[in-house]
Amino acid sequence: MYIYLLIYVVFIIGLSLYLSRSSNQEDYLIGGRDRGSWTILFSKFAGAIGVSTLISYTGYAYKFGPGMFGLLLGAVIGYLLFALWASPRILRMSTIGKFYTQGDLPAHTTGSVQTAWLTNGITTAVQFFWILLSLAGGAKVISYFQLFSYEVALLITSGVVLAYVLASGYKAVVLTDVVQAIIILFFLGLLVYGIVQGQGHELINTTTSEKVSIGSIIGLMLYGGLSVFGLADRYQLCYAAKDERSLKRGMGLAIVPVLLIAFLLLLLGLYVYRQDSTLDPDMVFVYAAQHIMEASWIPLLLVLFFAGLMSTADSAIFAVASHTSISIAPDQKVKGVRIATVLTVLLAFVVTYFWRSIVDITIVGGALRMTMAVAMIYVIKGNKNKGRFIGSALGGVAGLVIGLIIFGAKPTLAILVLVGSLLGLFYRTKKEVSIDN
């Protein structure tokens, strides 16, 4: 049972240690700024499809049924807009400014260091939510199969990710994503293959007991379309690209495997709903794995969960560590990022020890990652007024807080986040900088 996991863990850590032998500071902090289209594609895909996605999207399908299509439609629009319009602009500005963090972009455009601090503060919170999702989701799955208790599983998963991120930094994050993406595609396709034969049309027409409100559909569409603009690891991936062509191709084509995975998870969630409509949505994916596949395949399936866990956790951990180390002197930055990495993982371990609801964490985290979307689109367009940027970012945060009070952890949160972000654009400082982008 343990041998496959051990082989995978040893391989990933070994790969990271090997990469560290030939890495310099630029490799550690931003992957050397020479990543090609295939690396970008797999890294973008792996960063989007982690264990939290496998669990939460299947839970969405189980609860909302085909209403989840709103999320997929929004994702297509958001991915293509980011890939074809935003990413080339981001890379051009990064080439001039040598960016490392998401906050470097608005600081360059507006000429205000305040925008960098605000952006990095919010995006640190956003990425921290994704660490929680990955660690809690992975530990929950492992404990479900009774390999270890939740607490022990949480300790093991945290330790493994910490080890290889410490070793090689962002270079390891990007290159290990390629391996993890292939594993996710292969094993998930294998899992769903058995239920699709002869049942696809029947499953799509399944109606779940929880009706999807118009507000939830709109919220899912907004989340799918705008959330890509609010995640720091997407910006860091743009900074790491070797040229615009590679970046556009890699970012744009990443939507293809993402849509494939989302559709497979939809079928999986609906299939389980037809079998048992009383499950905890957090455990629908695990239930499917246990009841569809033969017992002999379970050890290999656990490798899928580890791959999914690491593919999002490593990106988020590095993003938090690098964004909280922004003020460290250049010659001490690698050391500072490593210290911040250890502290980040320790804090995430403590939080996920007590908060274990995957679907609720996903909804709140998804709304949180939207808070910066409108503000970032504003500066990517080349607009320079720091007041509008700050107003939009804080307006998004205010919309999130109000939404949590009114709706709780519901997809409708996204609507108030968007409204708050747009209203914040009305705040305008008189003085604007003049920077040639």
C-alpha positions, 0 to 999 in steps of 0.5 A: 500500500505504501510503496507507490507513495514512497516511490513518488515522494522520493522521486519528487524530492530527489528531482528537487535536490537535483535541480538545486545543484545547478540553480542560481538565485534567479532560478530559485526566485522566478525559474530563470525567466526562460520557461517554454510553452509546454512548461507553462501549459502544464504548470498552469494546468497543475496549479489550477487542478489540485486535490482541492479542485478534485474534491470541491468541483466533484462536490459542486457537481454533486450539489449543483449538477449541470449548474456547474457549467456556469463555472466552466463557461466563465473559466473559458472566457477568463483563461482566454482573456488572460492568455491572449490579452493580459499575459503579453502585457504583463511579460512586457512590463516584467521585462522592464521592471524585473518583477518577482511578486504580483505587487511589482506590477501595480507599483510599476504602473502607478508609481506607488509602493503602497499599491505593491504592499496592498496587492501583496498583502491581499494575494498572500491571504488568497494563496494561503487559502489555497494552501489550506485547501491542498493540505486539508484535502490531502489529509482528509483523503489519506485518513479516509483510506485509513492509512494514517489519522488526519493529524498524521497525514497532515504532518506528512503532506506538509513535510513533503511539500516543505522539503522540495520547495525549500530545496529548489524554490520556484524552479522546482515548483514549475518543473515538478508541475509537469510530472504532477499534471501528467499523473492527474490526467492519467489517473482521473481519466482512468477513474472516470472511464468506467462510468462514462461508457453508455451513461454519459447522456443519462448522467448529464440529465441528472437533477440534484436535490439542491436547486441552483439559484440564478445568483449562484450561477452568476457567482460561479461564472464570475468566479471562473472568469475573474479569479485567474486575474487574482492569483499571484502564481499566474503572474509569477508564471508570466514573469518566468516565460522566455517570450510572448509566444511561449507565454500566450500558447502555454496559458491559452492551451491550458484551458483544454485539460482544465475543461476536460478535468472539470467535465470528468468531475461533473460526470463523477459527481452526478454518478455518485449522486445517483448512487447515494444522495446523502453524502458529505460533499467533501467526500464525494470524490473519495467515495467514487474512488473507493466504489468504482475502482478495484481495491488493487488500484487504490494505492495508485489512486493515492498517488493521484491525490498526492500529485494533486495536493503538491501541484497547488500547494507548492505554488501557493506556498512559494507565492506566500513566502516570496510575497512576504519577503518583498522588503528583504535585501537582494543578496538575502532574498533566497534565505528570506524566502526559505525562512518564510516558507517554513513559517507559512507551512507551520501556520497552515498546518495549525489552521488546517488542524482545526478547519477541515471543511473543503467545500466551504474553504473553497467558496470563501477562497474563490471569492477572496481571489476575486478581490484583486481581479478588477484592480489588476485588470485596471493596471494591466490596461496601463491605467495609472491612478493609484486611488482607483487601484486601491479603491477597487482592491479594498472595495472587493474586500469590503464586498467579500466581508458583506457577502459573508455576513449576508450569504455565508459561504455561498457562490453568490459571494462573487457578485458582491465582490465584483460590485465592490471592486467596480464601485471602488474604481470611482475613487480617484487621486488627483495626481497620476504618474507618467510611466511608459508601459 
